[in-house]
Amino acid sequence: MKTLTPYEIWYGRNTPPPEQVMLKSSNLDLVYQAGDLRYIRFRGIELIRRIYVAIRDQNWNTIPGEIIGLEIQAGQDHFSIAFKVQHQSGNLDYSWQACIIGEADGKISYAMDGTANTSFRFCRIGFCILHPIRECAGQPYQAETPSGLITGTLPVLIEPQRMQGKYEAPLFPACSSFTVNLENKAAIHTSFEGDLFEVEDQRNWTDGSFKTYCTPLSLGYPRDAAAGQRIHQKVSLWLEHEGHTQAGEPAAIEEAIRLSSGDAAPHNLPEIGFGLPSQLVTASPEEIELLSRLKPAHLKLEVHFKDPAWVSKLVSAIYNVGQLGARLELALFLINDAENQLDELKARLAGVPVARFIIFREKDAHLRTTSFQWLGIARDHLRDAFPGVLIIGGTNGNFAELNRDRPFLTVTFGISYPINSQVHSSDEASLVEALQGQADTVTTALEISAGFPVCISSVTMKPPFNQAAIEEELPPLPGELPTSVDPRQMSLFCASWTLGSIRSLTSSGAASATYYETLGWRGLIETASGSALPEKFLSQPGMVFPVYHVFADLAEAGQAACTPFESNKPLAVTGIRLASGVRNLFLLANLTPEPQTVLLDSVPQGQALIRRLNDQTAAFAMFEPAGFRAIAEPLLLTGPRLSLSLLPYEYIRLETD
């Protein structure tokens, strides 16, 4: 058995987290990380979440860059950074020079001077600026456009990503400067050179931000870059505070991390189920035993009636749900003349417990929401045989499609859409930032559906396909993982991130959530045959992934009421409390690669049991899950506040009576 390194346990790959360099520009604090500026703050208030250069190919795939010759000079209140970046993928070859300056008066600028080294097609080359939701939603803004100054208010609920002809429309016309007025008479100003910029509500893709980006999408995409073409852009920002710049203000005092339930009312956990493996297999007795401990409310099967093998896949799915005592969630992808297939489906489901039917039209399931026509066909053939079972519509694309295309909501009795957090970025920090975006999608969906159930199906680490692709995608090269597989599925990061996802979906009122798959490299447990690419996906045969234990703890809690904790640093630590009678179960997770100390409120006095899942205990949890779950350390609680130290990406289960 191969011994995994700590990084492999954290991330599923033997790569350290990116180095962070803490910098100051006057009294603005920020982080330089891998070519990006992140978390620009004033006295603890986040002003800008991220500034980065995005290179996206003709199918909107992000092309990573290699940083060369990094030079950082930093003083107590100023800094300068310079480096070169090379991006290469297929025939795309683009390089650029960065110049980043933070001045002593608090003005920060980031300039890019680049060259297309070959001719290629692309959808975006240039800056993206992310604005944090918690600080900016509901706040006034001003923007300077070619037609003059405009004003407005950034939305609280997710603004639909509308279309103008073939292309996405921004929140307001393209601009050369953008100012957001924050609380306490502060305003963050951004100005742009080299292009006009637009603003979109990135929560439509569960990102945790508003995004300012270039070039205006109305100009069309993909675009053509000619060999030798030069591109120059520059972003500048500064803070105005109480009529003056921030220079001379006292520094903020670093706050301890606190998790508090306050006066929050408890919620019901969503009904939690799991997807059946994409390559449908019959689970072994050992796998059935492990999965049965999770008490899944349902197992999901996608039925593509165009697939000649749909009947055999359904038969296998019925066997699996019978073994686990679960119900079947069926996503039905209808084709023309689907009535005969629906009748056959109905006959084969006789006596099978069904959780819900989610109806799509195969042709455009990822592009729009289910129409009344296709919902009507399904209901006409299914509702009499399945009284009380939800037959609902939605999208197999992103929340953006559902939010944009709402007509079906007048005739549905529920909403379904999938969630993944890697439409735009794949680094761990961005995935953690997107957890708030998950909650906002549910809040918005409940508002526009008049309270009908919101069913998230499914939550995955990576998109199952490239929904934005304009041209045909090439298959992965030999020896490379499929684009839908993330090595972090088997990692501590996945476990901690999943607890954050459950917290978000619970706090916002989701009715059900389907997570991942039961078996394999998109799932909870590795199959007995092991990874098909063991050098790229590092699981071993039969390995139980750390995220399994999150769902096992939820299953043990049963019907306990759930109180999502509020965190003063939600990008660092997350948690929930599950209460049933006098029994309390606290589930906590560190969302960062640094050790964290957290103060946990509302802790009763008395004896408790604590179990830690971290890089020191992960091997035990992965290969002897029953033994790991049978052991917990005693802990005396003196209440009402408990200080806990968490290792990187550590997940903790704390039980009290």
Secondary structure, DSSP 8 states (H G I E B T S, - for coil): -----HHHHHHSSS------EEEEETTEEEEEETTEEEEEEETTEEEEEEEEEEEEETT--B--EEEEEEEEEE-SS-EEEEEEEEEEETTEEEEEEEEEEE-TTS-EEEEEEEEESS-EEEEEEEEEEEEEHHHHTT-EEEEEETTEEEEEE--SS-----EETTEE--SS--BSEEEEEETTTEEEEEEEESS-BEEEEGGGGT-SEEEEESS-GGG-SSEEE-TT-EEEEEEEEEEEETTEESTT--------EEEE-TT---B---EEEEE--SS-----HHHHHHHHTT--SEEEEEEETTSTTHHHHHHHHHHHHHHHT-EEEEEEEE-TTTHHHHHHHHHHTTT--EEEEEEEEGGGTTTS---HHHHHHHHHHHTTTSTT-EEEEE-SS-HHHHHH--GGGGT-S-EEEEE-S-SS--SHHHHHHHHHHHHHHHHHHHHHTTT--EEEEEE-SS-SS-TT-SS------TT---TT--GGGGSHHHHHHHHHHHHHHHHHT-SEEEEEESBSTTSSB--TT--SSTTTS---TT-B-HHHHHHHHHHHHTT-EEEE-EESSTTTEEEEEEEETTEEEEEEEE-SSS-EEEEE-S--SEEEEEEEESTTTHHHHHH-HHHHHT--EEEEE-SS-EEEEE-TT-EEEEEE-
